[in-house]
Structures are given as structure tokens and as C-alpha cells.
Amino acid sequence: MAVDGLDFAAEVFYRRLMSICDDYGCWYASAALLLAYLYPLRVDSLTTADVKKWLAECVNHGLIVVYEADGKQLLQIVRFDQTIRQKRQKFPMPEK
């Protein structure tokens, strides 16, 4: 399993990311937004460089795809397999 290849901090990042994504596994890929939403009480001890490192590790292990749509950097968790409740997607999907 690809998650097993992540270091501990990157795995925690990935698990936290799963809790803020929409039903399609998508969210913003901005390191500043990810830091603020995933680690709101640790913005003084963690940096956007930490987030970029963990995001890159997840991408390199095939867990996340980062893409651009409507001028914004977005991400999608690969094989998110969430039960879909939303009728409309909040974020555009990556182009195949």
C-alpha cells in the first residue's frame, strides 16, 4: 500500500487531508491554505515548506494528483472512494 511508504509526518498530513476534501477527494493545493486548515494550532511551529514537502511525498507515492483549473492549484486524492453526497462538484476535476 502506497501510504506505508510515507514517513510519519507525511502520513499524518495525508490522513488530515482526507478530512477536508470534498466528496470527490478534491481541495486546494495551496501550501498556505493546507497549513491553515490542517494544522490551525501549529502555524507557529510548522511552515509552508513542511507542507510542500509532505504534499510532494504524497504525489511521488501516487496518492495525490496536483493540477490547475480556473487559475488555481488544486489536488485530488487518488482512489478516494468516498460515498458521494453532493450533486455538484465544488472543484473541477483534473483533466485526464
C-alpha positions in Angstrom: 0.0 0.0 0.0 1.4 3.4 -1.0 0.6 5.0 2.4 3.1 2.6 4.0 5.9 4.3 2.0 5.3 7.7 3.6 7.2 9.0 6.5 5.2 9.6 9.7 4.7 13.3 9.2 3.6 12.9 5.6 1.1 10.1 6.6 -0.4 12.4 9.2 -0.7 15.1 6.6 -2.4 12.7 4.2 -4.8 11.5 6.8 -5.7 15.1 7.8 -6.1 16.0 4.1 -8.7 13.2 3.8 -10.9 15.0 6.3 -11.1 18.3 4.5 -11.6 17.2 0.9 -14.9 17.3 -0.8 -16.8 14.1 -1.7 -14.7 13.7 -4.8 -11.4 13.9 -2.9 -10.6 17.4 -4.2 -9.3 20.6 -2.4 -7.0 23.5 -2.8 -3.3 22.7 -3.2 -2.0 25.9 -1.8 0.5 25.2 0.9 -0.6 28.2 2.9 -4.2 27.1 2.9 -3.3 23.5 3.7 -1.2 24.6 6.6 -4.0 26.8 8.0 -6.8 24.2 7.6 -4.8 21.1 8.5 -2.7 22.5 11.3 -4.6 25.5 12.7 -2.9 25.3 16.1 0.5 24.7 14.8 1.0 27.6 12.3 3.8 28.9 14.6 5.8 25.6 14.6 5.2 24.3 11.0 5.9 26.1 7.7 4.6 26.0 4.2 7.9 24.3 3.2 6.9 21.4 5.5 3.5 21.2 3.8 5.1 21.3 0.3 7.5 18.5 1.3 4.6 16.3 2.5 2.5 17.1 -0.5 5.3 16.2 -2.8 5.9 13.0 -1.0 2.2 12.1 -1.4 2.4 12.9 -5.1 5.5 10.9 -5.5 3.8 7.9 -3.9 0.8 8.2 -6.3 -1.6 9.2 -3.5 -2.4 12.7 -4.7 -2.6 14.4 -8.1 -2.0 18.2 -8.2 -3.4 20.1 -11.1 -4.5 23.6 -12.2 -8.1 24.6 -13.1 -9.5 28.1 -13.4 -6.1 29.6 -12.5 -6.0 27.7 -9.1 -3.7 24.9 -7.9 -6.0 22.0 -6.8 -5.4 18.5 -5.7 -7.3 15.2 -5.8 -6.8 12.2 -3.6 -6.4 9.2 -5.9 -9.0 6.5 -5.4 -10.7 8.5 -2.7 -13.8 6.2 -2.9 -16.0 8.4 -0.7 -19.7 7.9 -0.7 -20.9 10.8 -2.8 -23.5 13.0 -1.2 -23.1 16.2 -3.3 -24.9 16.5 -6.6 -22.4 19.1 -7.8 -18.7 19.2 -7.5 -17.1 22.2 -5.8 -13.9 21.8 -7.7 -13.3 21.0 -11.3 -11.8 17.5 -11.8 -8.3 17.1 -13.3 -8.1 16.5 -17.0 -7.1 13.0 -18.0 
